[in-house]
Amino acid sequence: IRFNSTIMNKFAIFGALLCIIVWSFLPVSLEKKKANDGTLPAKTVYRLGKSSHLLPAIRVINWVLHPIRKQLVPLHAPALKALAINLVYGNDKPVGSYDAESELFGDLASWDAFEQYVKVIDDSAHFSGRFSMKQTIVDYLAVNVYIQKRFRENPEIADEKIERPIFLASYTRSGGTFTYQVLSDIFEEQLTPVRQFEIIGGPFDLHHSPINRIQKAETGMKAFKYMNAPMSLMHEWLLPEDPEEDAGWYGYTFTGLANSFLVPSRHHLHLWLDQSHQTKWHNLLEAILKIKQFDDQGRRNRRVILKSPEHLVAMKNVINKFPGAQFVVIDRDEIPWYKSALIMTHQIQYLIVPEPKIEESLYFTDVLWCAMKKARDFALSKNNDAEVLHLQFSGLFNQTFDYAEQF
């Protein structure tokens, strides 16, 4: 009897541990409930700020390692820059006049914003957030170094002309990525879109990176879909080769929307509204497109198509930078947009910080709406001389091919 009892106890303990392990790796859905005010039918209401839907295993790791997270994943600006230089140059360190840091990294980014961004992450991120953002920042820096290196080695890149690009200047959360993918597929012989692997993996393959862009994109997409399953369903994250918006590129300036979207920072959100910083987005974009066209002359026979809220908010800069550019503007009614944007914003930040503040998510969403609405009004006004096709979210899914014909 004593022997059987011991065996049973061991099986019970093993079974309990197995259940805990299985549970810890099960995706967690958004918390929601049925609400009814007594007069209307019950409807689903998402409860923000109540719980994280990250994998329980990740939450446990973050909780255990929180006191020593800074020791385990140090974030120091000079060290991050050194890692970025190594990704581009490896052991072949730059010599001569290019030893100057300002020449290595150029002026496409705001370096004050970079310093502040590192500080915000250092102060607020949990362990897994620090780990992922450290690599993200190194990648941002490495792209800046790579661009400067290419223009020094091939100064003729500056002579490349980006002829009449098309900008899908869409509100966020308004079907813009769906439209971008549809148009890119229908007009694949005439257009060159940005691909998913060029955003997650970066616009260029870095010679000393351990994996290439497609491998990096595949790994990142799989990890995100598993760690943050509800969020992956709110966006068209499918295959590395699928067309994807270029908003992620403007994170390389440390003043793009992606910066304050991932990491709560009013400072960087305000920089996103600053016209002096907005010019950096399209200076960076022009540099990336020129290098790509220089490396692939076949791109000259097709028009590049891009999609990002930055193209809407900074449309005046786009017009000045790319004469002859055409625009597709997509907007959406405020209330459904606000719900979708707020959920996306608040829940995505659990990837980086332990407890996102709902007040900060509301502030971000308020500012974003007002900026896009103001920009949309200019885009459709008589003061805008650019050619604009105006589409509405309400017709994207039942008038898809009519819209494509208008395009």
Steps between C-alpha positions, in 0.01 A plus 500: 500500500786736587668423165184565297436821689852625422459418132162674490643810668779517244253463215281773651794738536621421148151547359456831679836627374419385148166684509671818620762476224236441230287787634800735508549457123136542397420833329277727708208674330396857557291533813141579410151482641139538395356839584131597498354832609149358518378654175746372241600142415805375685825567317864407546704756692878471519646581840825690460747544782374195687742232392777414257441239234867412466586136548486419872851355476634833372321688778650270763850546357455877495374502859785282630773692318360849548731595792812412300380584148744791461796286597397220265424727202698824534396788276776753446500723192875469421490120527194483273678713241806274517283194434340674201839590350609138541190378310601711201881489510581187700871487577573740214460813705468828308821699486613848415254789511213253541598432858287799594173374645301773331622383159437135580139552603407803290217742563195306380403425861449730798778403738349690790185294448715185494657581837160572651350184350767284661431670832123444477549130425762465773259647754177330396553172314469154657760230435366362171421854384857610569632194319295557185541878494876475542524307175246728336702812586823339381328422169374860474852630555656251260274612216618858554863385490439288190337787309793731571745229397326440167487869408870537580596195296264582210437875490320457168207356697403860574426548127224237497154644431189355666240573233139569596458274803151421625423555867213325671447766765258313721368537850625221723248222568307587183565212263804668348722192511224287344464756221877522457527124459209484254636780281854360513375159384269629225764736358805289577658565158475878537570549871774419751362470855690463824500141627444375852856367529633846410326642808554232763837392359609846391535665157846353439693182577788591730816306416584412860151417620472132607176457298359665190188717483259225399617270778474785750149581379385138519633465853352830613158432351478154656604631840254788485207284391567264789585751772230750403238297313206745527708783358621293206134453403447877488748551217582331169814319627509200269815431296840673482447568127164673547479876439523694825488865604830683536412669832757280676781663304442838663590347834858529372473878555377446860219746423264270310159390619638151557725634777221633726260224390722226638634686803274749684676835467325833470834659417539292184133538408547878510811466281282311251285815472801732457546603137876534542515130588246396236743597225737231627249225414502572130870582486552149637244354259666665202840363604363146537318511166804637317725222632244237406461642150878527455535131594207390284471703180182312410318707762529799264237341276241486780354760730554451870189491718522573872255504788529671837319758716819707478420567133168651602620705796803634310341524155645847434849363557429204272385729219817708528728197519336299219361726225225328302406268786140378510301420812224265610332623818291259708302619800252347744225617733634610835324268746582161339850624419556613859396166648725304266799733543471514877486122539797452269707770667438395858539128453814514282688685773482202735778361282733766637375636834348313796187710550413747222298790636160536341531879533810493279328281242206739492734797459688329216175413323359852544813663356518254212137557400529880509822499297360269232167685481678834453728350234208336323316833482804658332543206260143537373499881495547737208830608655653166405615490137599132509288236333299318767264203478269497802373162621295417807530206735131419464546406135830315511353152538185522288636731228854366486524461123314826433762671712776316315357623170496858630862455605 
